[in-house]
Amino acid sequence: MNKLNKGGAQHTLALKSPTRKKWENSRTLILMSLPAIVFFLVFAYLPMPGAYIAFTNFNYRDGIFGSPFVGMDNFKFLWNSGKLLMLTRNTVLYNLAFIIIGNVLQIFIAVLLNEIRKKWFKKVAQSLMFLPYFISAVLVGVLAYYTLNYDYGLIPALVRSVGGTAPKFYSDPNAWPGIIILVNLWQQTGYGSIVYFATICGIDTSIMEAAQIDGANEFQCIRYILLPSLKPTAIILVLFAIGGIIRGNFGLFYNLVGSANAALLPMTDIIETYVYRTLINQFNFPYSSAAGLFQSVVGLIIVMIANGAVRKIEPDYALF
């Protein structure tokens, strides 16, 4: 009996050893991931029960779970506003432009950086492009105002100086889609290009050298080696971005356009800015919670559909 127990213990130890070894080998990576795990637990998963507020007539006295349950009534305010289609259209179209134009531009810049031979110039270029990513949305809005304002903005002043008629940006809604897209690209392109450039740096240089020995020129190396190598990264980044396609960048839109200029709202109003105005005017938390839950559910559905399409075309690149 003792021999059997001893043999069983040894067998169990033998089974555990590969797992223990894997843990020991991955200990550093696991410790590095702990801050991210804690962040998502605290700010993403723990607040999830609070989504219940979207189904209640919330009041402070009774709290979230003590407030009267009203079902889907809070979700009706978006539909009854008559602006749901316009708000969704603006939010989705802006995000599509950010994703498509942004990724194309980021890949283009990453390839250009890879072709630069001067290391000091490459580092300076990376730093200058990355800098706008850290600029506050409030400061971006102030800079835009002093650039576009009709009375003393930089662009209207330059137009007047050459004898032209100064444009009135803050009363012309058609000008703002281009302005918003340009500002977003200016702020986000540097970050994305660094991600793609890091992928390029991971490509085995011997592949490029072998292609050049076989007579491939720079354009052919880019087309047949660099761009296919960026495909997995591009798919993952696009899938992540699609998850937020129905969520607008409130900081960008609010600080660039504001929420009180009615002339610009048809082209610049998104779900977040509309919910903000509703919250300020009515102080109704369930409305904003319902809008946020609506965006999350739709975003999840879109990610599932997009990931399913990727899994059918390129199974290795799917998220799950």
URFENNOR-V541387 format. One record per residue. N is the residue number from 1. RES is the residue in one small letter. PHI is phi in whole degrees, -180 to 180 (* if undefined). BURIAL is 1 if it has 9 or more other C-alpha atoms within 8 Angstrom, else 0. Layout:
n: <N;N>
res: <RES;RES>
phi: <PHI;PHI>
burial: <BURIAL;BURIAL>
This chain:
n: <1;2;3;4;5;6;7;8;9;10;11;12;13;14;15;16;17;18;19;20;21;22;23;24;25;26;27;28;29;30;31;32;33;34;35;36;37;38;39;40;41;42;43;44;45;46;47;48;49;50;51;52;53;54;55;56;57;58;59;60;61;62;63;64;65;66;67;68;69;70;71;72;73;74;75;76;77;78;79;80;81;82;83;84;85;86;87;88;89;90;91;92;93;94;95;96;97;98;99;100;101;102;103;104;105;106;107;108;109;110;111;112;113;114;115;116;117;118;119;120;121;122;123;124;125;126;127;128;129;130;131;132;133;134;135;136;137;138;139;140;141;142;143;144;145;146;147;148;149;150;151;152;153;154;155;156;157;158;159;160;161;162;163;164;165;166;167;168;169;170;171;172;173;174;175;176;177;178;179;180;181;182;183;184;185;186;187;188;189;190;191;192;193;194;195;196;197;198;199;200;201;202;203;204;205;206;207;208;209;210;211;212;213;214;215;216;217;218;219;220;221;222;223;224;225;226;227;228;229;230;231;232;233;234;235;236;237;238;239;240;241;242;243;244;245;246;247;248;249;250;251;252;253;254;255;256;257;258;259;260;261;262;263;264;265;266;267;268;269;270;271;272;273;274;275;276;277;278;279;280;281;282;283;284;285;286;287;288;289;290;291;292;293;294;295;296;297;298;299;300;301;302;303;304;305;306;307;308;309;310;311;312;313;314;315;316;317;318;319;320>
res: <m;n;k;l;n;k;g;g;a;q;h;t;l;a;l;k;s;p;t;r;k;k;w;e;n;s;r;t;l;i;l;m;s;l;p;a;i;v;f;f;l;v;f;a;y;l;p;m;p;g;a;y;i;a;f;t;n;f;n;y;r;d;g;i;f;g;s;p;f;v;g;m;d;n;f;k;f;l;w;n;s;g;k;l;l;m;l;t;r;n;t;v;l;y;n;l;a;f;i;i;i;g;n;v;l;q;i;f;i;a;v;l;l;n;e;i;r;k;k;w;f;k;k;v;a;q;s;l;m;f;l;p;y;f;i;s;a;v;l;v;g;v;l;a;y;y;t;l;n;y;d;y;g;l;i;p;a;l;v;r;s;v;g;g;t;a;p;k;f;y;s;d;p;n;a;w;p;g;i;i;i;l;v;n;l;w;q;q;t;g;y;g;s;i;v;y;f;a;t;i;c;g;i;d;t;s;i;m;e;a;a;q;i;d;g;a;n;e;f;q;c;i;r;y;i;l;l;p;s;l;k;p;t;a;i;i;l;v;l;f;a;i;g;g;i;i;r;g;n;f;g;l;f;y;n;l;v;g;s;a;n;a;a;l;l;p;m;t;d;i;i;e;t;y;v;y;r;t;l;i;n;q;f;n;f;p;y;s;s;a;a;g;l;f;q;s;v;v;g;l;i;i;v;m;i;a;n;g;a;v;r;k;i;e;p;d;y;a;l;f>
phi: <*;-62;-65;-64;-62;-64;-65;-65;-64;-64;-64;-63;-64;-65;-71;-77;-59;-62;-65;-63;-65;-63;-62;-64;-70;-100;-58;-63;-65;-65;-64;-66;-83;-58;-57;-66;-63;-63;-58;-69;-63;-75;-102;-118;-92;-62;-76;-56;-58;-66;-63;-61;-60;-66;-108;-126;-95;-66;-143;-64;-65;-90;79;-65;-86;-99;-72;-61;-80;-121;67;-94;-59;-69;-79;-73;-66;-68;-69;-69;-66;76;-115;-60;-65;-65;-64;-66;-59;-60;-61;-69;-66;-62;-66;-62;-63;-60;-70;-69;-65;-61;-67;-62;-66;-65;-65;-60;-68;-61;-66;-62;-60;-67;-84;-73;-94;-78;-64;-65;-68;-63;-67;-64;-62;-62;-64;-66;-75;-80;-58;-58;-61;-95;-79;-62;-62;-64;-65;-61;-63;-65;-61;-64;-64;-77;-96;-108;-57;-64;-77;-140;-73;-64;-66;-58;-65;-65;-65;-64;-64;-103;86;-91;-91;-65;-73;-104;-63;-81;-128;-118;-64;-69;-81;-79;-56;-65;-64;-63;-64;-63;-64;-62;-63;-60;-85;-104;-62;-60;-63;-64;-66;-66;-63;-68;-65;-63;-65;-63;-63;-84;-74;-63;-65;-65;-66;-63;-64;-64;-65;-67;-64;-77;103;-74;-87;-61;-63;-67;-63;-66;-69;-101;-121;-65;-62;-62;-70;-85;-58;-60;-63;-62;-64;-65;-64;-68;-62;-63;-68;-63;-59;-108;-68;-100;-107;-89;-85;-58;-58;-66;-69;-67;-78;-80;-108;84;-129;-110;-86;-64;-65;-96;-59;-57;-107;-124;-78;-122;-59;-63;-70;-66;-62;-62;-64;-64;-66;-67;-77;-109;54;-108;-66;-59;-61;-67;-66;-64;-64;-64;-67;-59;-65;-65;-66;-63;-61;-63;-63;-64;-63;-61;-66;-63;-66;-63;-65;-64;-63;-75;-86;-133;-56;-69;-99;-71;-71;-156>
burial: <0;0;0;0;0;0;0;0;0;0;0;0;0;0;0;0;0;0;0;0;0;0;0;0;0;0;0;0;0;0;0;0;0;0;0;0;0;0;1;1;1;1;0;1;0;0;1;0;0;0;1;1;1;1;1;1;1;1;0;0;0;1;1;1;0;0;1;0;0;1;0;0;0;1;1;0;1;1;1;0;0;0;1;1;0;0;1;1;0;1;1;1;0;1;1;1;1;1;1;0;0;1;1;0;1;1;1;0;1;1;1;0;1;1;0;1;0;0;0;0;0;1;0;0;0;1;0;0;1;1;1;1;1;0;1;0;1;0;0;1;1;1;0;1;1;1;1;1;1;1;0;0;1;1;1;1;1;0;1;1;0;0;0;0;0;1;0;1;1;1;0;1;1;0;0;1;1;0;0;1;1;0;0;1;1;1;1;1;1;1;1;1;1;1;0;1;1;0;1;1;0;0;0;0;0;0;0;1;0;0;1;1;0;0;0;1;0;0;0;1;1;1;1;0;1;1;1;0;1;1;0;0;1;1;1;1;0;1;1;1;1;1;1;1;1;1;1;1;0;0;0;1;1;1;1;1;1;0;1;0;0;0;0;1;1;1;1;1;1;1;1;1;1;1;1;1;1;1;1;0;0;0;0;0;1;1;1;1;1;1;1;0;1;1;1;0;0;1;1;1;0;1;1;0;0;1;1;1;0;1;1;0;0;0;0;0;1;1;0;0>
